[in-house]
Amino acid sequence: MKTKFVVFLTIGVALNSFAGDPRPMVSDLSPCDLLYSKRGAKSLLESVACYRGLAQTAAADELRLQLFERAMIALSAVVNDEPKTEAEGEAIAKALQMIGEMSKRSPNSADYFYWRAVFTSFDAIRKDRGAVLPRHMFAVIRSLQDDLRRAIDLNPRIHVYGPHRVLGIMHTRMPGIVGGDKVLAEKMLREAYVRAPEISLNHVGYARILQINGKDSEAKEVLTQFLAKTDAELDPYPSEPLRNVMPELFKDRAEAKSLLEEIDGE
């Protein structure tokens, strides 16, 4: 019998571009964002090349970090949209290469630690696919958690509270025998939910851990409020209309409905 151990680190949407973010904006990202909005592996990978091209001419470190983050978001979309394909492997390889380059420029940045954790996990999940035991994930799980905690210490708002979201989902999915902590998971996901309600995955992730921890009524309230929100309320970058968030939002709404039915049927 195969042991099922899945660390589901869907990154979904969420660019770190909300009120109060001190990072300056690049003057014109529309050509790159237009490629991103078309989705599909080909367009997403082209958007990465576009962001990287702008980064080569960016004078300020802050701008290069912003472009790096956008490239990582596009590459994670390939992984989430195109699992079990050559495009998935290409996206992971490209991301790890860029993260390696980042280690030479900004080795102590939240961006570096966060995205290293994300794509190291993606790489391990891909390598463990079909295996009886997830030995690649076991080998990196401690370093993943360390990287996410360092990202939280440096800048918890990276990828709109991404470190809290990813660490919370990781502990939600991890069995206790390998260190899964459901109390910590709830704490992390509540922080992401409260701090970034514009991210649809934060609602679903928080509701799921509430349900797992036996708090069905609270989970139902979170899910009901989430499903009542308009698409505009669940857009992390409303000022950037070329950034297409609908695939993730559609997926999260479907999961929320399914989870609500699961709770009602218990």
Secondary structure, DSSP 4 states (H G I P E B T S, - for coil): -PPP--------S--S-STT--PPPPS--HHHHHHHHH-SHHHHHHHHHHHHHHHHH--SHHHHHHHHHHHHHHHHHHHHHSTTSHHHHHHHHHHHHHHHHHHHH-TTSHHHHHHHHHHHHHHHHHHHTT-SS-HHHHHHHHHHHHHHHHHHHH-TTTTTTHHHHHHHHHHHHS-GGGT--HHHHHHHHHHHHHH-TT-HHHHHHHHHHHHHTT-HHHHHHHHHHHHHS-GGGG-S-TT-TTS--HHHHHHHHHHHHHHHHHHHT-
